[in-house]
Amino acid sequence: MATAKKTVKRTDAAADSFSAEEKAAMKERARELKRNASAAEDEQAVLEKIASMPASDRAMGERFHAIVKAAAPHLMPKLWYGMPAYYKDGKNVCFFQDAAKFKARYATFGFNEAAKLDDGNMWPTSYALVKLTAEDEKRISALVKQAAS
């Protein structure tokens, strides 16, 4: 008895669920992983990414970069999904996501699992940034110092 083959129409639900900006970030990450750049080249790529941001994001990105470099000079700047990020021992500690990256109303300053920010059973891992005041900069500096310890 001959069996009939079933034709199954596949849909790529995952591909349909990502925005154009998310797809672009994933492509950027794939390129980053293929790069074999020196620390100086990685930092230059971060500075170029910041320079390419819209003016308000660029100003915060430049300040954020300077704060991180001053607070934790041992962190290595490197792109992460096309965003400025700062690494320790090959692990991403913190990052800056400009508002324009995903068409958000605010930029984001965030931490990843390598950050040493544990505080009980719950603690923040990201912060919305609309602008940076002197007080905000002090708080970011203290958080980065703690995260990178």
Sequence and secondary structure as in RCSB ss.txt:
>XXXX:A:sequence
MATAKKTVKRTDAAADSFSAEEKAAMKERARELKRNASAAEDEQAVLEKIASMPASDRAMGERFHAIVKAAAPHL
MPKLWYGMPAYYKDGKNVCFFQDAAKFKARYATFGFNEAAKLDDGNMWPTSYALVKLTAEDEKRISALVKQAAS
>XXXX:A:secstr
            HHHHHS HHHHHHHHHHHHHHH    HHHHHHHHHHHHHTS HHHHHHHHHHHHHHHHH TTS
EEEEETTEEEEEETTEEEEEEE GGGGT SSEEEEE TTS    TT    EEEES   HHHHHHHHHHHHHHT 
